Amino acid sequence: MNYVVLIGRLKEIQEKHLILNVIEKDKNWDVKCYVGIGSMMQNVSQYCKKNDLVGIKGKIIENNEILIEKITFLSSKTEENE
């Protein structure tokens, strides 16, 4: 399996997946991230919202699709405004 570590802004939070917007130099793409553990998605839903910065580590399962093994909450929009 191929592993990847990405940092990006949450674009969407759905019931079983989230969309992460990743920017690298002049490139900008959306990555669909599936959550393998239900409690992990509960934490994302509870503590994160659109445009929050997160880091993820996971396995690439298809082009632009990742199975998340670990997610780190890096900042939230409310923290940036303080």
MARKESE-761153 format. One record per residue: residue number from 1; residue in three letters; y, x, z of N, C-alpha, C in turn. Coordinates in pm, 1 decimal. Layout:
# MARKESE-761153
ATOM, n, res, n_north, n_east, n_up, ca_north, ca_east, ca_up, c_north, c_east, c_up
ATOM, NUM, Ala, Y, X, Z, Y, X, Z, Y, X, Z
...
***
This chain:
# MARKESE-761153
ATOM, n, res, n_north, n_east, n_up, ca_north, ca_east, ca_up, c_north, c_east, c_up
ATOM, 1, Met, -118.9, 83.4, 0.0, 0.0, 0.0, 0.0, 125.2, 87.8, 0.0
ATOM, 2, Asn, 228.7, 38.4, -62.1, 357.8, 106.5, -63.1, 445.1, 51.6, 48.3
ATOM, 3, Tyr, 505.0, 141.3, 124.4, 594.4, 101.7, 232.3, 738.3, 124.5, 190.4
ATOM, 4, Val, 827.4, 43.9, 248.1, 969.0, 55.1, 216.6, 1050.2, 27.4, 343.1
ATOM, 5, Val, 1164.9, 93.7, 353.2, 1261.5, 67.8, 458.9, 1393.1, 35.3, 389.5
ATOM, 6, Leu, 1448.9, -82.1, 420.6, 1572.4, -126.8, 357.4, 1673.6, -172.0, 461.4
ATOM, 7, Ile, 1799.3, -155.8, 429.7, 1908.5, -209.1, 510.5, 1992.1, -295.6, 418.6
ATOM, 8, Gly, 2022.7, -414.9, 465.8, 2103.1, -505.0, 384.6, 2154.5, -622.5, 465.1
ATOM, 9, Arg, 2226.3, -709.9, 397.1, 2283.5, -829.4, 459.7, 2195.3, -949.8, 429.9
ATOM, 10, Leu, 2177.2, -1035.3, 531.1, 2099.2, -1156.5, 511.6, 2174.6, -1252.5, 420.2
ATOM, 11, Lys, 2111.3, -1290.6, 314.0, 2172.1, -1384.9, 220.1, 2125.6, -1527.3, 249.4
ATOM, 12, Glu, 1996.8, -1541.5, 282.5, 1938.3, -1671.9, 315.4, 1831.9, -1653.5, 422.7
ATOM, 13, Ile, 1819.3, -1753.4, 508.9, 1711.2, -1756.5, 606.7, 1636.4, -1887.5, 585.5
ATOM, 14, Gln, 1512.1, -1878.8, 539.4, 1428.1, -1995.8, 514.7, 1321.1, -2002.5, 623.6
ATOM, 15, Glu, 1234.3, -2101.8, 614.4, 1131.4, -2120.7, 716.5, 1030.0, -2006.6, 720.4
ATOM, 16, Lys, 987.4, -1957.9, 603.3, 882.9, -1855.2, 599.5, 927.8, -1724.5, 537.5
ATOM, 17, His, 1050.9, -1718.4, 488.8, 1099.0, -1594.4, 429.3, 1251.3, -1585.7, 442.3
ATOM, 18, Leu, 1301.6, -1469.2, 412.5, 1445.7, -1451.2, 407.6, 1480.3, -1370.4, 283.8
ATOM, 19, Ile, 1604.5, -1383.0, 241.1, 1653.6, -1308.5, 125.4, 1750.9, -1203.9, 178.2
ATOM, 20, Leu, 1723.2, -1078.4, 146.2, 1805.4, -966.4, 190.5, 1881.2, -911.7, 70.2
ATOM, 21, Asn, 2013.1, -901.9, 81.5, 2096.4, -846.5, -24.3, 2115.7, -698.4, 3.5
ATOM, 22, Val, 2068.0, -614.3, -86.7, 2071.0, -469.2, -70.5, 2166.1, -409.9, -173.8
ATOM, 23, Ile, 2253.4, -320.3, -128.6, 2348.6, -254.8, -218.1, 2322.8, -104.9, -214.2
ATOM, 24, Glu, 2307.9, -44.0, -332.5, 2290.0, 100.7, -343.8, 2378.4, 150.2, -456.8
ATOM, 25, Lys, 2479.6, 226.2, -421.3, 2577.8, 275.7, -517.8, 2631.9, 160.1, -599.8
ATOM, 26, Asp, 2605.4, 156.6, -729.3, 2656.6, 51.2, -815.0, 2557.7, -63.4, -834.5
ATOM, 27, Lys, 2442.0, -55.1, -770.6, 2338.9, -157.5, -787.8, 2341.0, -254.3, -670.1
ATOM, 28, Asn, 2313.5, -379.7, -699.6, 2313.2, -484.3, -598.9, 2197.2, -578.0, -632.2
ATOM, 29, Trp, 2100.4, -592.1, -542.0, 1988.6, -680.4, -572.3, 1944.2, -756.6, -448.4
ATOM, 30, Asp, 1877.5, -869.3, -472.7, 1824.1, -952.7, -366.1, 1674.1, -929.5, -355.8
ATOM, 31, Val, 1626.6, -916.4, -232.4, 1485.2, -892.1, -206.5, 1431.7, -1007.8, -122.0
ATOM, 32, Lys, 1322.4, -1067.7, -166.0, 1259.2, -1175.5, -90.7, 1164.7, -1112.4, 10.4
ATOM, 33, Cys, 1185.8, -1142.7, 137.8, 1108.8, -1081.5, 246.4, 1029.6, -1188.4, 320.2
ATOM, 34, Tyr, 898.5, -1171.4, 322.3, 811.2, -1263.4, 393.7, 782.5, -1207.3, 532.0
ATOM, 35, Val, 776.7, -1294.9, 628.7, 753.7, -1254.1, 767.1, 608.3, -1282.1, 802.2
ATOM, 36, Gly, 536.4, -1178.3, 845.5, 395.0, -1191.8, 876.3, 367.0, -1254.2, 1011.2
ATOM, 37, Ile, 459.9, -1241.5, 1105.4, 439.1, -1291.6, 1241.5, 538.5, -1404.6, 1267.4
ATOM, 38, Gly, 488.2, -1520.9, 1309.1, 573.7, -1638.0, 1331.9, 683.4, -1614.9, 1434.0
ATOM, 39, Ser, 652.5, -1541.3, 1541.0, 753.5, -1516.8, 1644.8, 868.4, -1431.9, 1591.3
ATOM, 40, Met, 840.7, -1345.9, 1493.6, 946.0, -1264.1, 1433.5, 1047.5, -1354.0, 1361.2
ATOM, 41, Met, 998.8, -1454.6, 1290.0, 1088.4, -1546.0, 1219.2, 1168.0, -1630.0, 1316.8
ATOM, 42, Gln, 1109.1, -1665.4, 1431.3, 1182.6, -1738.5, 1534.5, 1298.9, -1655.3, 1585.6
ATOM, 43, Asn, 1277.4, -1525.4, 1606.6, 1384.6, -1437.0, 1652.4, 1494.4, -1424.9, 1548.2
ATOM, 44, Val, 1456.1, -1413.6, 1421.9, 1556.3, -1405.9, 1315.0, 1638.5, -1533.4, 1312.9
ATOM, 45, Ser, 1572.6, -1648.3, 1319.9, 1643.4, -1776.7, 1317.5, 1735.0, -1792.9, 1438.2
ATOM, 46, Gln, 1691.5, -1742.1, 1552.8, 1768.0, -1758.2, 1676.3, 1886.3, -1662.2, 1684.3
ATOM, 47, Tyr, 1869.1, -1538.1, 1643.4, 1970.1, -1436.0, 1666.8, 2050.0, -1394.5, 1543.8
ATOM, 48, Cys, 2009.4, -1436.1, 1425.3, 2077.8, -1392.9, 1303.3, 2132.5, -1510.4, 1225.7
ATOM, 49, Lys, 2231.6, -1479.7, 1144.3, 2285.7, -1578.4, 1052.0, 2324.5, -1508.3, 923.8
ATOM, 50, Lys, 2367.7, -1586.0, 827.3, 2403.7, -1533.1, 696.9, 2506.2, -1420.6, 711.4
ATOM, 51, Asn, 2488.4, -1314.7, 633.5, 2573.5, -1194.9, 627.7, 2553.9, -1095.6, 741.4
ATOM, 52, Asp, 2460.3, -1120.7, 833.6, 2430.1, -1020.8, 936.3, 2359.1, -902.2, 871.8
ATOM, 53, Leu, 2383.3, -783.5, 925.9, 2321.8, -661.1, 875.9, 2190.5, -637.3, 949.3
ATOM, 54, Val, 2081.2, -619.2, 873.9, 1949.8, -595.0, 933.2, 1879.9, -480.9, 860.0
ATOM, 55, Gly, 1787.2, -419.8, 929.3, 1699.8, -319.8, 869.3, 1558.0, -372.9, 872.8
ATOM, 56, Ile, 1482.7, -350.5, 767.5, 1344.0, -395.6, 764.6, 1252.0, -281.9, 721.2
ATOM, 57, Lys, 1130.2, -288.3, 772.9, 1023.6, -198.2, 730.0, 908.2, -288.3, 690.0
ATOM, 58, Gly, 851.5, -262.8, 573.0, 741.7, -347.4, 530.1, 666.5, -292.7, 411.6
ATOM, 59, Lys, 574.2, -374.7, 362.5, 489.8, -338.3, 247.9, 539.0, -412.5, 124.7
ATOM, 60, Ile, 546.2, -341.2, 13.8, 581.5, -403.4, -112.3, 458.9, -480.1, -162.1
ATOM, 61, Ile, 476.9, -610.7, -186.7, 363.9, -689.6, -235.7, 381.6, -726.1, -383.4
ATOM, 62, Glu, 504.3, -731.7, -431.8, 535.5, -752.9, -572.7, 675.7, -700.5, -595.5
ATOM, 63, Asn, 721.8, -703.4, -719.9, 860.5, -663.8, -747.0, 955.3, -752.2, -666.8
ATOM, 64, Asn, 1044.0, -689.0, -592.8, 1144.2, -757.8, -511.6, 1084.5, -850.8, -406.6
ATOM, 65, Glu, 961.0, -826.5, -362.3, 900.6, -903.6, -254.4, 836.1, -808.2, -155.1
ATOM, 66, Ile, 865.4, -832.4, -28.1, 819.2, -742.9, 78.4, 759.6, -825.4, 191.8
ATOM, 67, Leu, 651.7, -776.0, 250.8, 594.4, -833.7, 371.4, 648.8, -752.7, 489.2
ATOM, 68, Ile, 730.2, -815.7, 571.3, 798.8, -745.3, 681.0, 701.8, -715.5, 794.2
ATOM, 69, Glu, 703.1, -590.9, 840.7, 626.8, -551.5, 959.2, 718.8, -534.3, 1079.8
ATOM, 70, Lys, 843.1, -493.0, 1053.3, 939.4, -471.7, 1161.8, 1078.4, -504.0, 1109.9
ATOM, 71, Ile, 1157.2, -571.1, 1193.3, 1295.6, -600.8, 1158.3, 1384.9, -557.3, 1273.7
ATOM, 72, Thr, 1496.5, -495.5, 1240.5, 1592.0, -448.4, 1340.3, 1726.3, -513.8, 1312.6
ATOM, 73, Phe, 1783.3, -577.6, 1414.5, 1913.9, -641.3, 1400.9, 2020.0, -533.6, 1423.0
ATOM, 74, Leu, 2095.8, -500.5, 1319.3, 2191.9, -390.1, 1326.1, 2331.5, -434.9, 1365.5
ATOM, 75, Ser, 2375.7, -546.9, 1314.5, 2506.5, -600.9, 1355.2, 2514.1, -746.0, 1313.4
ATOM, 76, Ser, 2603.7, -816.0, 1378.5, 2627.0, -954.1, 1339.6, 2772.9, -970.0, 1302.5
ATOM, 77, Lys, 2803.4, -1075.3, 1234.2, 2939.8, -1099.2, 1190.0, 3032.9, -1113.7, 1310.4
ATOM, 78, Thr, 2982.8, -1175.0, 1419.5, 3067.7, -1192.7, 1537.4, 3100.5, -1058.8, 1602.4
ATOM, 79, Glu, 3006.1, -963.0, 1601.7, 3034.9, -830.2, 1657.3, 3143.6, -759.0, 1578.9
ATOM, 80, Glu, 3143.5, -775.0, 1446.5, 3240.7, -707.2, 1361.8, 3380.3, -763.2, 1382.1
ATOM, 81, Asn, 3392.2, -891.0, 1422.5, 3523.1, -952.6, 1440.3, 3585.7, -920.5, 1574.8
ATOM, 82, Glu, 3508.7, -868.5, 1668.9, 3561.2, -839.0, 1803.4, 3637.5, -710.1, 1806.5
***
